[in-house]
Amino acid sequence: MTHRSVVRTWLTRAGFTAGVSMLVMGAATAQPVKGLYVAGEGGASFNQDQTVRLSPVFPSGRDHYQAGVTGIGSLGYGLGNGFRVEVEGNYRNNRLQQFRSSTFPSSVGGRQQGYGVMANALFDMDIGKSWVFPYFGAGIGYGWQAMNAYVHAPNGAFDQHVGGTAGNFAYQGIFGLSFPVPWVVGLSATAEYRFYTLMGPNGHHATATGIYGGWDKTKEFGVSSGNRDTRTDFNHSLMLGLRYEFNPAPPPPKPVEAPMPIPGPAPTRTYLVFFDWDSATLSARAKAVVAAAARNSTSVQVTHIEVSGYTDSSAAHPGRRGEAYNMALSQRRASAVKEELVRDGVAAGMIATQGFGESHPLVVTAANTREPQNRRVEIDFK
């Protein structure tokens, strides 16, 4: 079976195919996780019944498990375009609840523990909501399954102890939601579902005493030992967690049409030039506004031109560090407009520039809010 067929098989079993298709067809764009990050999560583990293979000395049946616990830790790297890769370590623990066999009724105890190392590839989606970002992915790796359990038949007719650790190839499918924490830059809460498979068979050493002789036959009371094999292990996990990015890159802002000055019978004396978020680069529309100001500076009486730069209240790093960064950004915007005025024929000596940072907004907003109309430079004829 090809790798693509294997991936398609477990996606179908987990119910992923329809959901993934809807996300891709929705033409969503990527949330740019960029650089190194760490993540941890924990929650509930649900093992599907595992088929116990018939052997000459041990009965066949199915191991049925209680809901248990899952814990996962990962170290990853975001590529800045929605894709990210990570390495994870995982742990699962489920208590054996019942051994289901047509041979005899039984009581059970003990547990199964699983752990492994996986390499995952994931893709983050931007569905137009700033508070939630779906993501999906897949992983391959190697896992181990440790057993320490017993099976008892009534009246001591059969007593079996199962122990040891088996390892095999593992793969998984991942679907989750991340919720950025607004007051901690780079921190996101996550809610996640994982479908995890440890390939089989997985053999564990077992020792039994009793009268069961295999193949549904009885024998004189005695001791038997050998391998007790189970088929492929399927696990479902529901988890909550946290992810922290060390170098967070905010999603690109939605394109905003900068308002053009309303045409009038006479040249205006104030012009507004707008900028993209965290940018001092003039767009084609902004250059057209600056060119109009340069042309009209010869049509009115002007002694000098004041060029004032501003930012909105958002910043990658809130607080004093963010305020200082925005102050410097507003000055760079003012300088960029001055250089364009000079290229359009205005004498440099007539132009004075100043940056005001977050102060004097056109639109009053709450702290750390992106507002396109506040990311501007004002050109005033004096």
C-alpha positions, 0 to 999 in steps of 0.5 A, a space after each residue: 500500500 502506498 503512503 498516500 493510501 495509508 494516509 487516506 485510510 486513517 483520515 477516513 477512519 477519523 472522519 477528517 476527510 470531509 472537514 479538511 476538504 471544506 476548509 481547503 475549499 473555503 479559500 482560507 489563508 494561513 495564520 503565519 506562525 513564524 520561528 520557534 515555538 513550544 506546546 503542551 497539552 493534556 486530556 482524555 484518551 479513548 482506546 478502541 477495543 484491541 483484538 487478542 489473537 488466538 494462540 495455542 495456549 491463550 484464548 482469543 478475545 478483545 481487550 476493552 479499556 476505560 477512558 484514560 489520560 493523554 499528555 503531549 509535549 512538542 517543539 516546533 518551527 513555523 515557516 511564516 506561511 501557515 506551514 509548521 513542523 514539530 517533534 513531539 513526545 506523547 504518553 497515554 494511560 488506559 486501565 483495562 476494564 474487560 476481556 471479552 471472550 466467548 470462551 469463559 467469563 472473566 475479571 480483569 485488572 491492570 493497565 496499558 501505557 503508551 508512549 512515542 516520538 512523532 514528527 508532525 507537519 501542520 497547517 494553520 488557517 485564517 478564516 477571517 476571525 481574529 480570535 480563532 484559527 483552525 489547524 490540521 496535520 499529520 504525523 509519523 513516528 515510533 511508539 511503544 505499548 507497555 502492558 501490566 494486566 491480568 485476566 482471571 476466570 471463575 474458580 481459578 480455572 484460568 489466571 493470566 498475567 500480561 507484561 512487557 513492552 512492544 514497539 512499532 511504527 505509528 502515525 496520526 491525524 490532527 485537527 485543532 483550534 488555536 485561540 490567541 491570548 490577547 494579553 500575552 503576545 505569542 501565547 495561544 490556547 489550543 483545543 485538539 483532537 488526535 487519531 493515533 495508531 500504533 501498528 500491529 501486531 504487538 506482542 507481550 509476554 504472558 504467563 497463565 495457570 489453569 485448565 485452558 489448553 488453547 483452541 477451545 480445548 481443555 487440559 489438565 491444570 498446568 502453567 503456560 507461557 508465551 506471547 499474547 499478541 494484539 492487533 493494531 491499536 487505535 486511539 482517540 484523544 481530546 485535549 486542551 493545551 497552550 502554545 507559545 511562539 518565541 518570535 510571533 508574527 501577527 497575521 497580515 492586515 486586511 487590505 484597506 482602501 485608503 480614502 482619497 482627498 475629496 476633489 474641490 475647486 481649489 487645491 487643499 492645504 492638508 493631505 493624508 497619506 496612509 500606510 499598511 500595518 508596521 510599514 513605512 513603505 509608500 503604496 502606489 496610491 500613497 505616492 499619487 497623493 504625495 505627487 498631488 501635494 507636490 503639484 499643488 504646493 506651487 498653486 497656493 502661497 506656502 512658506 513651509 510644509 509640515 510632514 507629521 507621522 503617526 501610528 495606530 495603538 497596536 504594537 508587537 510588544 505592548 508597553 513602553 517598548 511598543 510605544 518607543 517602536 511606534 514613535 520611531 515608526 512614525 518618524 520613518 513614515 514622515 521621512 519617507 513622505 519627505 523623500 517622495 516630495 523631494 523627488 516630486 520637485 519640492 525643495 528639501 529646505 521647505 519641509 519639516 518632519 516630525 513623528 508623533 507615534 500613537 498620539 493624536 489619532 484620527 479615530 479614537 480606539 482602545 489600547 493595542 487596536 489596529 486602525 488603518 486611518 490612524 496609520 498615516 502621515 499628514 502634509 500641511 501647507 503653512 
